[in-house]
Amino acid sequence: MARWDALVDAALASLAARRLLFNTRLISLTPPLAPSETFAGPEPWDRDTVEVQIDRNSLQQWLAANGVVSSQEDEVNGKLVLFSGNDYMCLSSHPAVREAAVKAAQEYGMGPRGSSLICGYTTYHKLVEESLAELQKKEDCLLCPTGFSANTAVMTALGSISSLLSAGRKPAEDERIAIFSDALNHASTIDGIRLVERQQEAVAFVYRHRDMSHLDSLLSSCSLERKVVVTDSIFSMDGDFALLPELVKLRRKYGFLLVVDDAHGTLVCGENGGGVPELFGCENNIDICLGSLSKGVGCQGGFIACSTPWKRLILSRGRSFIFSTSLPVPVVASVNAAIYVSKKEIWRRSTIWEHVRYFASLTKLEITSPIIVIVVGSEEAAVSAHRHLLRSGFLVQPIRPPVVPPNSSRFQII
């Protein structure tokens, strides 16, 4: 990947020459202590993450058919088992995670309030970045307010390379970046690509979902030298995995930059929780790995694991990072505790996959991940099935257009 290393170095040199190369300024806080207690198996508080009490009026609105609530519906209890949440590891209710947030709030309030480049970057943020970089086997990491902002920051930073290297003019067509995106990538990736297309810094090519032959054809016919392939690791609306080994083979063939959004894989997949790249043993062949802290980690935020030069470029040109207030210190403290707990309580990860296998044995469905998707077709059928599940005591939200195509309404069971 020497070509991309040289491009990033040149972009950084351009920023430095214009005094636009930014860096964080560390606000020093006393580092948190490691959680004092972990557990050998599920405890009562784990149940808290999968039980919810729905407001009575909201429940009746969901159950109403043609705007009318029957007397039978009026008696339905609002306490439901949640099958729509993304707290895969049940870490959001863990005592160590709660205590870390409380202690940080007591000591520092919500922490310095500002963007990371002004006053929002603390010892806590740095500690979590180091932990995530180690988990992802990357040189460095950048903590972001959300997973959405992480994805858009990477895309806008990528696009900025074209502008930075075109010496104050709009990039010529052959200087733009070619971004190849899976058809079912997350909205945050799509929106980021649209931004750089609008700036005339990149050209987007959408390949059919997980279709490596189509991607190969698009790559071979593209004359642009600066190529990037971006993919989700697990696709949230279908529950299937990206074909990372095949993507790695194409990367060797074409020398493109490989960007993976591992939002649903972080802590959930891989022996150590390193995500889908670890599961497939290809961490070293992925150039930029993004993730969420609000799913497997059970907290809030996003991150970008990458090399140090890429980190410097993203924090200097990733607008959704630059112009966002950083994560509050109590939230970052809870993330730090959650990562620690996940390393100690490895049974949590194996339990997820036991549940996946158990669900498959009960339903006889072909299931490959903790996201089980059942397509029911029309919106009317989805709403009707949703009501049936509510009456049975389960909260499983139907996914309907425009999130998915017409006549493909579905249930996403977590």
Salt bridges, closest charged atoms under 4 A:
ASP46 OD1 - ARG348 NH1 2.92
ASP48 OD2 - ARG98 NH2 3.56
GLU51 OE2 - ARG47 NE 2.88
GLU51 OE1 - LYS79 NZ 3.86
GLU73 OE2 - ARG391 NH2 2.85
ASP74 OD1 - ARG56 NH2 3.61
GLU107 OE2 - LYS103 NZ 2.42
GLU129 OE1 - LYS311 NZ 3.10
GLU130 OE2 - LYS126 NZ 2.59
ASP140 OD1 - LYS311 NZ 3.18
GLU175 OE1 - ARG169 NH1 2.82
ASP182 OD1 - HIS209 ND1 2.89
ASP191 OD1 - ARG194 NH1 3.62
ASP211 OD2 - ARG208 NE 3.11
ASP216 OD2 - LYS253 NZ 3.30
ASP238 OD1 - ARG410 NH1 3.56
ASP240 OD2 - HIS209 NE2 2.74
ASP240 OD2 - ARG210 NE 3.63
GLU283 OE2 - LYS137 NZ 3.37
ASP287 OD1 - ARG251 NH2 2.98
GLU345 OE2 - HIS94 NE2 2.82
GLU345 OE1 - ARG348 NE 2.62
GLU379 OE1 - ARG400 NH1 3.97
